[in-house]
Amino acid sequence: MKILGVSTGHDCSYCLLEDGKPVIHEEWERFSRVKESDTNVFEFAASGIEDFNDIKYVTHWPCNTAGWENLFKHDKLQSYRDMKAMVNKNGGGYYQFGHHQSHAANAFFSSNFDQALIFTLDAGGWDYTSYDSNLIGVDKMIATSITVWRGNQSKISPVAIIPIDDLSIGLVWHDILPPVFGLSNGTPIGNQAGTVMAMAAMGKTKKYFNDIGFSNRHNRTNFSGLATAAKQSPQEPFEIAYALQAKTEMQIQKIISEHIKPGDENLCFVGGVALNCVSMGKIYDWFPQVKEVYVPPVPYDAGLSIGSAQYLYHHVMDNPRVKWDNNFTPYLGRKYSEDDVLSALTKNQEHLTFSHVEDEAVINLLGEELIVSVFGGGSESGRRALGNRSILADPRSKNMKDIINQKVKHRQDFRPFAPSILKEEVKNWFVRDVDSPYMNFAIEFQDHAKSKTPAVVHFNNTGRLQTVTEKDNKWYYNFIKKWHASSGVPILLNTSFNDREPIVETPNDAIKCFLKTNIDNLYFTDYGILVSKK
């Protein structure tokens, strides 16, 4: 059974679900090369799916109360009508589910939990106020940014739906970025909330704590006082960031406290606020009864295309849960052949040279403190590169963080880099042994580790770690094992393969980024092709 999930607007994406498993998930920004851009999602999906005309069901989440035909305007409207005719011909149909309903489904059905308490936290979306027996919306819609659900086997049910006017963490983070921090909150630069989260580690006081609130929409959108304060000294923006992060953690802890019950050992978090890895990493300390916290690889709106399709397959159609072998795979992008790679290299042969090598040659380059970008397999779904579209470097180097920030990523020098670590080694390097396959948790390093891997230790002594197993990513796992044997540390510095743009998608994108930055080498891992600049 094929189900196409689509998500329009910012973070435009589609997902093809076959028998409950996502087989492809793509975000338009990877192809447009403009962050959070939109397009005709049906034409986009048709470009990446074989046997597109065999699709029987299509799912979406509603942007507003006006309905589907007002959602897909102009050229998209005809595509919508063509799609509707196609699924009707195939004996299927269209379904639309609530924004947070789709988020919740993505979190729970991508986990391996049989039961879980689910929290959705973002800047807002449209949800129904009541549902029929299949939890298909039947009443008016309201804008909300926080909901709570319970998942049980193939079903999820709402516990609390909080209107956006009453409480919103995500909207404050969205609205505060331009006036107070001078940062972007959308296309074409993308949402830069992660920069503020990094800044928070450099704050020292909570003097602005009472100036930030998440309830009462009028009060939380008045940032004139904070905007003025931010200009008083170079340190003030960091103090405001510190207060914003502290207030966020307090609010998340409060929301959990209001809904968690004895016996709740599994929690799911989803929505843009779930990208706040510092908060996610502290949940285990706040609630010792919790054994596992799960955040899916695409918790923001690009994951709605996955979640709406999963909701139809499991909850509405009552199909049994899909059990993932270790973890839900995030490597859902299209793959590129050796001919694709060689063609891109040939087009740029005046600027580069290449040869076929073994992994060990790349390990040696990293040991010499060279920066190597890697490209292989299907691209990662989500904001974080996880070994298929990554820039790798030696975490032991004291200067590596500054070098990559200044010469490759061209961003603020306080921005941290993630440690990719063998899962079995986490207990030897971090204070908590967690599963973090998608870089969703910031955990404190053990004391001995801080001096051994300075390039991946943030100012608050944490790292947004990626735990790697052989089942997650066989090539990357074995590569880190070889690095461990060579260097003595089971950790690599890993950051996304891009420079102020979406993560590279194609071999040509990879070569362009390689040539315009100070990356030393580019390695096409599937074919053992090492690229150097002339």
C-alpha positions as CSV (number, residue, x, y, z in Angstrom):
1,M,0.0,0.0,0.0
2,K,1.4,3.4,-1.0
3,I,0.5,6.6,0.9
4,L,1.8,10.0,-0.2
5,G,2.2,12.5,2.6
6,V,2.7,16.1,1.6
7,S,3.5,19.3,3.5
8,T,3.2,22.7,1.9
9,G,4.5,26.2,2.8
10,H,7.8,26.6,4.7
11,D,9.6,23.3,5.1
12,C,7.8,21.9,2.0
13,S,8.3,18.2,1.8
14,Y,6.8,14.9,0.7
15,C,7.0,11.3,2.0
16,L,6.1,8.0,0.3
17,L,5.0,5.4,2.8
18,E,4.9,1.8,1.6
19,D,3.3,-0.7,4.0
20,G,3.9,1.6,6.9
21,K,7.6,2.4,6.2
22,P,8.9,5.6,4.7
23,V,10.9,4.8,1.6
24,I,11.6,8.3,0.5
25,H,11.3,11.7,2.2
26,E,12.6,14.9,0.6
27,E,12.6,18.6,1.5
28,W,12.3,21.1,-1.3
29,E,15.0,23.3,0.1
30,R,17.6,20.7,-0.7
31,F,16.8,21.1,-4.4
32,S,15.9,24.8,-4.5
33,R,19.1,25.6,-2.4
34,V,17.0,28.2,-0.5
35,K,16.1,27.4,3.1
36,E,12.5,26.8,4.0
37,S,11.3,27.5,0.4
38,D,8.0,26.3,-1.1
39,T,7.0,24.8,-4.4
40,N,4.3,22.8,-6.1
41,V,4.6,19.8,-3.8
42,F,2.8,17.4,-6.1
43,E,5.1,18.0,-9.0
44,F,8.1,17.8,-6.6
45,A,6.8,14.4,-5.4
46,A,6.3,13.1,-8.9
47,S,9.9,14.0,-9.8
48,G,11.2,11.6,-7.1
49,I,8.8,8.7,-7.0
50,E,8.7,5.9,-9.5
51,D,5.2,4.6,-10.4
52,F,3.8,7.8,-9.1
53,N,0.4,7.1,-10.7
54,D,0.0,4.0,-8.5
55,I,-0.5,6.1,-5.3
56,K,-3.8,5.3,-3.7
57,Y,-3.9,7.7,-0.8
58,V,-2.7,11.2,-0.1
59,T,-2.5,12.9,3.3
60,H,-1.9,16.5,4.4
61,W,-2.2,18.8,7.4
62,P,-4.4,21.9,7.1
63,C,-2.8,25.3,7.0
64,N,-6.1,27.1,7.9
65,T,-9.8,26.7,8.0
66,A,-10.4,27.5,4.3
67,G,-10.0,23.9,3.1
68,W,-7.8,22.2,0.5
69,E,-8.7,24.1,-2.6
70,N,-7.8,27.5,-1.1
71,L,-4.6,25.9,0.2
72,F,-3.3,24.9,-3.2
73,K,-3.5,28.1,-5.2
74,H,-2.8,29.0,-8.8
75,D,-0.7,26.4,-10.6
76,K,-0.9,24.1,-7.5
77,L,-4.7,24.0,-7.7
78,Q,-4.7,22.1,-11.0
79,S,-2.1,19.7,-9.6
80,Y,-4.4,19.1,-6.6
81,R,-7.3,18.4,-8.8
82,D,-5.3,16.0,-10.9
83,M,-4.1,14.2,-7.8
84,K,-7.6,13.9,-6.5
85,A,-8.7,12.4,-9.7
86,M,-5.8,9.9,-9.6
87,V,-6.4,8.6,-6.1
88,N,-10.2,8.3,-6.8
89,K,-9.4,6.3,-9.9
90,N,-7.1,4.1,-7.8
91,G,-9.9,3.5,-5.2
92,G,-8.3,5.6,-2.5
93,G,-8.7,9.2,-1.4
94,Y,-7.5,12.3,0.3
95,Y,-7.2,12.8,4.1
96,Q,-6.2,15.8,6.1
97,F,-5.3,15.7,9.7
98,G,-4.5,18.3,12.3
99,H,-1.0,20.0,12.4
100,H,-0.1,18.7,15.9
101,Q,-2.0,15.5,15.3
102,S,0.5,14.8,12.4
103,H,3.4,15.9,14.6
104,A,2.3,13.5,17.3
105,A,1.9,10.6,14.9
106,N,5.4,11.2,13.4
107,A,7.0,11.1,16.9
108,F,5.1,8.0,18.2
109,F,5.0,5.9,15.1
110,S,8.7,6.5,14.4
111,S,9.6,5.3,17.8
112,N,9.7,1.7,19.0
113,F,7.5,2.5,22.0
114,D,4.3,0.5,22.6
115,Q,3.0,3.2,24.9
116,A,4.2,6.8,25.4
117,L,3.2,10.2,26.5
118,I,3.6,12.6,23.5
119,F,4.3,16.4,23.6
120,T,4.1,18.6,20.6
121,L,5.7,22.1,20.9
122,D,6.1,24.6,18.1
123,A,5.3,28.1,16.9
124,G,1.8,27.1,15.9
125,G,-0.5,25.2,13.6
126,W,-4.2,24.5,13.0
127,D,-5.9,21.6,14.9
128,Y,-9.4,20.4,15.3
129,T,-11.2,20.9,18.6
130,S,-13.0,17.5,18.4
131,Y,-12.7,14.2,16.5
132,D,-14.7,11.3,15.4
133,S,-14.0,7.7,16.4
134,N,-11.1,7.5,14.0
135,L,-9.7,10.9,15.3
136,I,-10.5,12.6,12.0
137,G,-11.4,16.2,12.7
138,V,-15.1,16.9,12.7
139,D,-15.4,20.3,14.4
140,K,-14.0,23.8,14.0
141,M,-10.3,24.4,14.0
142,I,-8.1,26.5,16.3
143,A,-4.5,27.7,16.2
144,T,-2.4,25.9,18.8
145,S,1.2,25.5,19.6
146,I,1.2,22.9,22.4
147,T,-0.7,19.6,22.5
148,V,-0.3,16.4,24.6
149,W,-1.2,12.9,23.4
150,R,-1.1,9.3,24.6
151,G,0.2,6.7,22.2
152,N,-0.9,3.0,22.6
153,Q,0.1,0.5,20.0
154,S,-1.4,1.7,16.7
155,K,-3.5,4.5,18.2
156,I,-2.9,8.0,19.6
157,S,-5.4,10.1,21.5
158,P,-5.4,13.7,22.6
159,V,-5.0,14.7,26.2
160,A,-4.6,18.4,26.0
161,I,-4.9,21.0,23.2
162,I,-3.7,24.4,24.2
163,P,-4.7,27.5,22.1
164,I,-1.8,29.5,20.8
165,D,-3.1,32.7,22.5
166,D,-2.9,31.0,25.9
167,L,0.6,29.6,25.7
168,S,3.4,29.3,23.1
169,I,7.1,28.7,23.5
170,G,7.9,28.3,19.8
171,L,6.2,31.6,18.8
172,V,8.3,33.5,21.3
173,W,11.5,32.0,19.9
174,H,10.3,32.8,16.4
175,D,9.3,36.4,17.0
176,I,12.2,37.4,19.2
177,L,15.0,36.6,16.7
178,P,14.9,39.6,14.4
179,P,14.3,42.5,16.9
180,V,16.4,41.4,19.8
181,F,19.2,39.3,18.2
182,G,19.2,40.5,14.6
183,L,18.7,37.0,13.4
184,S,16.5,35.4,10.7
185,N,13.4,33.4,11.5
186,G,12.5,32.0,8.1
187,T,13.3,31.9,4.4
188,P,15.7,32.5,2.7
189,I,18.3,32.4,5.5
190,G,16.3,30.0,7.6
191,N,15.4,29.9,11.3
192,Q,18.4,30.8,13.5
193,A,17.0,29.8,16.9
194,G,19.9,27.4,17.2
195,T,22.3,30.3,17.3
196,V,20.5,31.8,20.3
197,M,20.5,28.4,22.1
198,A,24.3,28.3,21.6
199,M,24.6,31.9,22.9
200,A,22.7,30.9,26.1
201,A,25.7,28.9,27.3
202,M,27.7,32.1,27.5
203,G,25.2,34.0,29.6
204,K,25.8,34.4,33.4
205,T,22.7,35.8,35.0
206,K,18.9,35.6,34.8
207,K,18.4,39.4,35.0
208,Y,16.1,39.3,32.0
209,F,14.2,36.3,33.3
210,N,11.1,38.2,34.2
211,D,11.1,40.0,30.8
212,I,10.2,36.8,28.9
213,G,6.9,35.1,29.1
214,F,5.1,32.4,27.0
215,S,1.5,33.1,28.1
216,N,-0.8,35.9,27.0
217,R,0.0,36.7,23.3
218,H,0.1,40.5,23.7
219,N,2.8,40.4,26.4
220,R,5.0,37.9,24.8
221,T,5.2,39.8,21.5
222,N,6.4,43.1,23.1
223,F,10.2,42.9,22.7
224,S,11.0,46.6,22.6
225,G,12.6,46.7,26.0
226,L,14.7,43.6,25.3
227,A,15.7,45.1,21.9
228,T,17.0,48.2,23.6
229,A,18.8,46.2,26.3
230,A,20.5,44.1,23.7
231,K,22.3,47.2,22.4
232,Q,23.7,48.3,25.8
233,S,26.8,46.1,25.6
234,P,28.2,43.2,23.6
235,Q,27.4,40.8,26.5
236,E,23.7,41.7,26.8
237,P,22.4,39.5,23.9
238,F,24.1,36.5,25.6
239,E,22.4,37.4,28.9
240,I,19.0,37.6,27.2
241,A,19.6,34.3,25.4
242,Y,20.5,32.8,28.8
243,A,17.2,34.0,30.3
244,L,15.2,32.8,27.3
245,Q,16.8,29.3,27.5
246,A,16.2,29.1,31.2
247,K,12.6,30.2,30.9
248,T,12.1,27.7,28.1
249,E,13.4,24.8,30.3
250,M,11.2,25.9,33.2
251,Q,8.1,25.9,30.9
252,I,8.8,22.6,29.4
253,Q,9.4,21.0,32.8
254,K,6.1,22.5,34.0
255,I,4.2,21.1,31.0
256,I,5.6,17.7,31.6
257,S,4.8,17.9,35.3
258,E,1.2,18.7,34.6
259,H,0.6,15.6,32.5
260,I,3.1,12.8,33.4
261,K,1.7,10.0,35.6
262,P,3.2,7.2,37.6
263,G,4.3,4.5,35.1
264,D,5.0,6.9,32.3
265,E,8.5,5.8,31.3
266,N,8.5,6.7,27.6
267,L,8.2,10.3,26.4
268,C,8.0,11.6,22.8
269,F,8.8,15.2,21.9
270,V,8.1,16.8,18.5
271,G,7.7,20.2,16.9
272,G,10.3,22.9,16.3
273,V,10.9,23.4,20.0
274,A,12.0,19.7,20.2
275,L,15.1,20.9,18.3
276,N,16.2,22.5,21.6
277,C,18.6,19.8,22.4
278,V,19.7,21.4,25.7
279,S,16.1,21.1,27.1
280,M,15.7,17.6,25.7
281,G,18.9,16.5,27.4
282,K,17.7,17.7,30.8
283,I,14.4,15.7,30.9
284,Y,16.2,12.7,32.3
285,D,17.4,14.7,35.2
286,W,14.0,16.4,35.8
287,F,12.1,13.1,35.8
288,P,14.1,10.1,37.0
289,Q,11.1,7.8,36.3
290,V,11.6,8.4,32.5
291,K,13.7,5.7,30.9
292,E,13.7,6.9,27.3
293,V,13.0,10.2,25.5
294,Y,12.4,10.1,21.8
295,V,12.6,12.9,19.3
296,P,12.2,12.0,15.6
297,P,14.8,13.0,13.0
298,V,12.5,15.6,11.5
299,P,10.6,17.1,14.4
300,Y,9.9,20.4,12.6
301,D,7.2,20.9,9.9
302,A,9.0,19.0,7.2
303,G,8.1,15.9,9.3
304,L,4.4,16.5,8.9
305,S,4.4,14.7,5.6
306,I,5.7,11.6,7.4
307,G,3.4,11.9,10.3
308,S,0.1,12.4,8.4
309,A,0.9,9.3,6.3
310,Q,1.7,7.3,9.4
311,Y,-1.5,8.4,11.1
312,L,-3.6,7.2,8.2
313,Y,-1.8,3.9,8.0
314,H,-1.8,3.1,11.7
315,H,-4.5,4.9,13.5
316,V,-7.2,5.2,10.8
317,M,-6.5,1.9,8.9
318,D,-5.6,0.1,12.1
319,N,-2.5,-1.5,10.6
320,P,-0.1,-3.0,13.2
321,R,2.9,-1.0,14.3
322,V,6.1,-1.1,12.2
323,K,9.0,-2.2,14.4
324,W,12.3,-0.6,13.5
325,D,15.5,-2.6,13.4
326,N,17.4,-0.5,16.1
327,N,16.2,3.0,15.0
328,F,13.9,4.6,12.4
329,T,16.3,5.4,9.5
330,P,16.8,9.1,8.7
331,Y,18.6,8.3,5.4
332,L,15.5,8.7,3.2
333,G,16.8,10.9,0.4
334,R,17.5,9.7,-3.2
335,K,20.8,8.0,-3.9
336,Y,23.3,8.9,-6.6
337,S,25.2,6.5,-8.9
338,E,28.9,6.4,-9.5
339,D,28.1,7.8,-13.0
340,D,26.4,10.8,-11.3
341,V,29.5,11.4,-9.2
342,L,32.0,11.0,-12.1
343,S,29.9,13.3,-14.4
344,A,29.9,16.1,-11.7
345,L,33.6,15.6,-11.3
346,T,34.3,15.8,-15.0
347,K,32.3,19.1,-15.2
348,N,34.7,20.6,-12.6
349,Q,37.9,18.9,-13.7
350,E,39.8,22.2,-14.2
351,H,39.5,22.9,-10.5
352,L,40.1,19.5,-8.9
353,T,41.7,16.1,-9.1
354,F,40.5,12.8,-7.7
355,S,41.6,9.2,-7.1
356,H,40.2,6.0,-5.7
357,V,41.3,5.3,-2.1
358,E,40.4,3.2,1.0
359,D,39.0,4.6,4.1
360,E,42.3,4.4,5.9
361,A,43.7,7.2,3.6
362,V,41.0,9.5,4.8
363,I,41.6,8.5,8.4
364,N,45.2,9.6,7.9
365,L,44.1,13.0,6.5
366,L,41.9,13.6,9.5
367,G,44.8,12.7,11.8
368,E,46.8,15.4,10.1
369,E,44.1,17.9,11.1
370,L,42.7,18.3,7.6
371,I,38.9,18.9,7.1
372,V,37.1,16.3,5.0
373,S,33.6,16.4,3.7
374,V,31.8,13.1,3.0
375,F,29.0,12.2,0.6
376,G,27.3,8.9,0.3
377,G,24.0,7.0,0.4
378,G,20.7,8.7,0.7
379,S,20.7,12.2,2.2
380,E,19.6,12.6,5.8
381,S,16.1,13.8,6.6
382,G,16.2,16.6,9.1
383,R,18.4,19.5,10.0
384,R,21.3,17.4,11.3
385,A,23.9,15.7,9.0
386,L,24.5,12.2,10.3
387,G,27.4,10.8,8.3
388,N,26.0,10.9,4.7
389,R,26.3,14.6,4.0
390,S,28.8,15.6,6.7
391,I,32.0,17.6,7.3
392,L,34.3,15.7,9.5
393,A,37.4,16.7,11.5
394,D,39.6,15.8,14.4
395,P,37.9,16.6,17.7
396,R,41.3,16.6,19.5
397,S,42.4,19.8,17.8
398,K,42.2,22.9,20.0
399,N,41.9,25.1,17.0
400,M,39.6,23.1,14.8
401,K,36.3,24.7,16.1
402,D,37.6,28.2,15.2
403,I,39.0,27.1,11.8
404,I,35.7,25.5,10.7
405,N,33.5,28.3,12.0
406,Q,35.7,31.0,10.3
407,K,36.8,29.3,7.1
408,V,34.2,26.8,6.2
409,K,30.8,27.6,7.8
410,H,31.4,31.4,8.0
411,R,29.5,31.9,11.2
412,Q,29.9,33.1,14.8
413,D,32.9,31.7,16.6
414,F,30.8,30.5,19.6
415,R,28.8,28.1,17.6
416,P,29.5,24.5,18.7
417,F,30.1,21.3,16.7
418,A,28.6,17.9,17.3
419,P,30.5,14.8,18.5
420,S,29.7,11.6,16.6
421,I,30.5,8.7,18.9
422,L,30.3,4.9,18.8
423,K,27.2,4.0,20.9
424,E,29.0,1.5,23.0
425,E,31.5,4.2,24.1
426,V,28.9,6.8,25.3
427,K,29.1,5.6,28.9
428,N,32.9,6.2,28.9
429,W,32.7,9.8,27.7
430,F,29.4,11.3,28.8
431,V,27.8,11.6,32.2
432,R,24.6,9.8,30.9
433,D,24.4,6.8,28.5
434,V,21.7,7.9,26.0
435,D,20.5,6.9,22.6
436,S,20.9,10.0,20.4
437,P,21.0,8.8,16.8
438,Y,19.7,12.1,15.4
439,M,21.7,14.6,17.6
440,N,18.7,15.5,19.6
441,F,20.2,15.6,23.1
442,A,23.0,17.8,24.6
443,I,24.7,15.8,27.4
444,E,27.6,16.8,29.6
445,F,31.0,15.3,29.0
446,Q,32.8,13.5,31.7
447,D,35.7,15.5,33.1
448,H,38.5,13.4,31.4
449,A,36.9,13.9,28.0
450,K,36.8,17.7,28.0
451,S,40.5,18.1,27.5
452,K,40.8,15.2,25.0
453,T,38.1,16.4,22.5
454,P,38.1,20.2,22.9
455,A,36.7,20.9,19.4
456,V,33.3,19.3,20.3
457,V,32.9,20.6,23.9
458,H,30.6,23.6,24.2
459,F,31.1,26.4,26.8
460,N,28.7,24.6,29.2
461,N,30.7,21.4,28.9
462,T,28.1,19.6,26.8
463,G,28.0,18.1,23.4
464,R,25.0,17.5,21.1
465,L,26.0,14.0,20.5
466,Q,25.2,11.6,17.7
467,T,25.3,8.0,18.8
468,V,26.3,5.6,15.9
469,T,25.6,1.9,15.6
470,E,26.3,-0.5,12.8
471,K,22.6,-0.8,12.1
472,D,22.1,3.0,12.0
473,N,24.9,3.6,9.4
474,K,27.3,0.7,8.6
475,W,29.8,2.8,6.7
476,Y,30.0,5.6,9.3
477,Y,30.1,3.2,12.2
478,N,33.0,1.3,10.8
479,F,34.8,4.5,9.8
480,I,34.6,5.8,13.4
481,K,35.9,2.4,14.6
482,K,38.9,2.8,12.3
483,W,39.4,6.4,13.5
484,H,39.2,5.1,17.1
485,A,41.9,2.6,16.5
486,S,44.1,5.2,14.9
487,S,43.5,8.2,17.2
488,G,42.6,6.7,20.5
489,V,39.2,8.5,20.7
490,P,35.9,7.1,19.5
491,I,34.6,10.5,18.5
492,L,34.7,12.6,15.3
493,L,33.7,16.2,14.9
494,N,30.6,16.2,12.6
495,T,28.8,19.2,11.1
496,S,26.5,19.5,8.2
497,F,27.9,19.7,4.7
498,N,26.9,23.2,3.8
499,D,27.9,26.9,4.1
500,R,25.0,29.1,5.0
501,E,22.7,27.1,2.7
502,P,20.7,23.9,2.9
503,I,22.6,20.7,3.3
504,V,24.1,19.6,0.0
505,E,21.9,17.2,-1.9
506,T,23.6,16.2,-5.2
507,P,27.2,15.4,-6.2
508,N,27.3,18.8,-8.0
509,D,26.1,20.6,-4.8
510,A,28.9,18.8,-2.9
511,I,31.5,19.9,-5.3
512,K,30.3,23.5,-5.4
513,C,30.4,23.7,-1.6
514,F,33.8,22.0,-1.5
515,L,35.3,24.5,-4.0
516,K,34.0,27.6,-2.4
517,T,35.1,26.8,1.2
518,N,38.3,25.8,2.9
519,I,37.4,22.1,3.1
520,D,40.6,20.2,2.3
521,N,39.2,17.1,0.7
522,L,35.9,15.6,-0.5
523,Y,35.3,11.9,-0.1
524,F,32.5,10.1,-2.0
525,T,32.2,7.2,0.4
526,D,30.1,4.8,-1.7
527,Y,32.8,4.7,-4.5
528,G,36.0,5.4,-2.6
529,I,36.6,8.6,-4.6
530,L,38.8,11.2,-2.8
531,V,38.8,14.7,-4.3
532,S,41.4,17.4,-3.9
533,K,41.7,20.9,-5.2
534,K,44.3,21.8,-7.8
